[in-house]
């Protein structure tokens, strides 16, 4: 996992906003959650694919203002609550701790994070490899069967 210090820096901070970047290829939705963006004091990105989770601070906010589109590719940005209305209950809540999610058969393979918020709220952002590779949100502390916390 890359970016553990970034996640450590949001402990005790309040979630202010969230956005999702989707990936559309030739007019077809390929991946609804390509990149997750969360705003605390600053925006961070969470990307989980190819058995690696990467968390980064977003230095250039203009990246979050516009979607990118050409004849073939479309990286579309929407508020997280547009797709997941339950996300709204996390706004205004502080992060208490976080855990990396790894594959039960090989703990070197990172598949996402479990963010623990105040009021017993959990937000799991993970890459589901079976039956197809795609990122998912889980709005409770219920880990997928093939993942454990590290």
N, C-alpha and C positions, 0 to 999 in steps of 0.2 A: 504494500500500500504506500502510495506517495501522498504526502500532505498531512501527516499526523499532527504536526505543530499547528497547522491551520485549524484543524478541529479542536485541538486543545485551547486555542485562542478564543473560541466561541463559547466555551463553558462559562456560565453565569451571564451570558448576554441574551438579549431578547430578540426573538425572531420578528422581523418587521414586514417581510414580503417574500414571495417565492414566484419563480417563473420556470417554465419548461420549454426547452428547445426540442421541437420535433423534426424528424428527417423525412422529407417527401422526395421521391425520385420519380421523375416522369409523371407527375400528377397523382401517384399512389403513396399513401402513408406507409412508410417502411418501419419507422419506429416512433411511437408517440413520445417516449421519454428518451431522447438522445442525450441531453445534458440537463441536469437539475441545477437551478440557481437559487440560492437562499441568501436573503439580506439580513444581516445582523447590524453591526456598525458599518460594515462594508459587505459587498457582495462576494460570495464564494461560489465556485462551481464544483459539482460532484459528477464524475464520470466513472462508470464501471463497465468495462468490457475486456474481453480477452484475458480473463483471470487477474486483472489489475484494477484497483480502485485509485483514482487520482482526485485529490481535492486541491483547489487553487484559489487564491485571492484574485478577484477580477480587478485589474489595474485600470482598465479602460471601460468606463461605464457605457460608452456609446455602443459597445458590443451587445448590450442588453436592451437597447432602444429599437433596434431595427432587425427585421428578418433579412436573411440573405436569399436571393433568388436569381437564377438564370434559367436558360431553356431546359436544363436537365435537373438541377438540384434546387431544393427549397428547404432552408432551415428556418422554420417558423417558430416565433416566440409567442407564448400566451401565459397569462397568469395561471399559476398552479391551480387555483380555485375554479378556473374555467372547466378543467377536466375533473377535479376532485374537490367538490364543495366542502368536504369534511376537513380540508386543509385550513380553513378559516379558524377553527378552534385552536390552532397552534400559534396564530398571530398574537403577539403580546406575551407569549410564554417564554421563559428562560430555559436554556439548555442546562441540564444537570450533569450529564456525562454522555459519553458515546462509546460504542464498541464496534470494532471491525468485524465483518461477517466473512468467514472463510469456509471453504469446502470441507466437509466432515472427513473426506478421504485424504486430503492433502492441505494442511493449514497454511501452506505457502501461496495458495490460490485465493486471492481476495475477490469477493463478490458483492461488496457494498458496506453499508454502515447502518447501525441502529442508533438513532438519536433519542436520548431520554430527555423529556421535557418535564417541567414542574406539572403538578396536578395529575401525575401518573399517566402522562401521554407519551407515546412512542411513535416515531416515524422511521420506518425501515425503507431505505432506498437500496435496492439490490438488483443484480443482474441474474435473471432466471435463464439457465442454460437448457433446460428440458421443458417442453418439447422443442422450443426454439429460443435462440438467444434474444432476450429483450429485457429492458429495465422495467421494474415495477415498484410501486409504492404499497406498503402495508401500514395501515393506520391503527395498529395495536401491537403489543409485544408478543407476536406469534411468529417465530422464525420458520422459514421454509424447512422441510424435512432434511434436506441435504446440506444445510448450513449450520454452523455453530458460531458463537461469539469468541473472539480472541482477545 
